[in-house]
């Protein structure tokens, strides 16, 4: 399970910020987070049209900008591995 890799490098109080334009990958990540009983701190299906948008998660990646221009929503989850 890919989340186990983070347990070796992430501090107990650390957060993972997951951001994607790809809906199937977002659904897989969300399902993985829920199945592993991680603590979801924030999530949205449309980051740039939500109250979740802030200074830390609003920095666009190159492909994010391309897909937003095509009308694709950016999905976002911020979570902790340990509850």
N, C-alpha and C positions, 0 to 999 in steps of 0.2 A: 504494500500500500504506500503510495507516494508521500502521504503525510508523515509517515514514520521517519523519513529522512530529516524533516525539519526538527524533530525532537532532539536530534543530536547537536544541532547548532543554534536553536532558538532558546533564549532565556525564558524562564517560567512565566514571566510577565509580558513576554513579547507577543506582538500581534502579527498576523499575516494579512496583507492587503492583496486581494486577488481581483484583477480587473481584466475584462475581455470583451471583445465585440462578438465572439462566437457563442451562439445560444446553446448548442449541444455541449460544448466544453464547460460553459457556465452551469448547466444542469448537472453534469457529471461532478463538478467540483462541489456544488451545493449538496448533492446526494452524499458524496464522500464525507463532507463536513458533518452532516447530520448523522450518518451511520456510525461515525467514529466519536459521536457525542462531544464534539468540539463546541465551544461557546461562541455563538454568532453575536457579534457586537453591533454590526450594521450590515444591511444588504439592500440592494435595489436592482430592479431590472432596467433602470434607465438613470444612470448616475447624473447626467447633466441636466435632468429635469426632476431632481429630488432634493430633499432637505439634507441628504447625506453628503452632498458635494461640499468640499472644504479645501483649504490650502494644500493639504497633503495628498489628496487623491485627484486633484484637478489638473495635474501636470500631464499633458497628453503625450503618448508615445507616437512615433511616426505612423504606424499602421492604424492606430486608434483615430488619428486625424483623418486618414483616408476613408475609413469606414464610416465615420460620422458624416463626412461630406456626402456619402452615398445613402444617408438616412438610417444607418444601423445604430441602434441604441448600445451604449456601453454598460455592461453589467458589472456589479461590484459586490464583493463580500469582504468584510473585515472580521476576523475571528481569532480565537485563541485555541491552542491545542488542549490546554488543561482548563478544566472548569473551575 
